[in-house]
Amino acid sequence: MLELRPSCEHCNKPLPPEATEARICSYECTFCADCVDTVLGNVCPNCGGGFVPRPVRPARNWKNDNYLGKDAASTRVKHRPVDVEAHTRFAAAIRGIPPAKR
């Protein structure tokens, strides 16, 4: 189950469970859309993968207790600002490769 981390790992912008601007990689590294687009260039600084919009977990119990009230979002902040210069060097070699082929 997705952890639904509470904020952007780079800029620490709040990303509540209903945030449509949250982006995740396959390891659930979580960043805001602005950081993914302007700082990271759609390259995860932790694994090299790409990002997709994070799903929104239903706030209401529509069916079978699959909702935030039963499976709450994480409150553990992972604020790890990216070293932009190091990331630029890291991403340079793979940025041109589509995320599905990295």
Order of alpha helices (4+ residues) and beta strands (2+ residues): beta-beta-beta-alpha
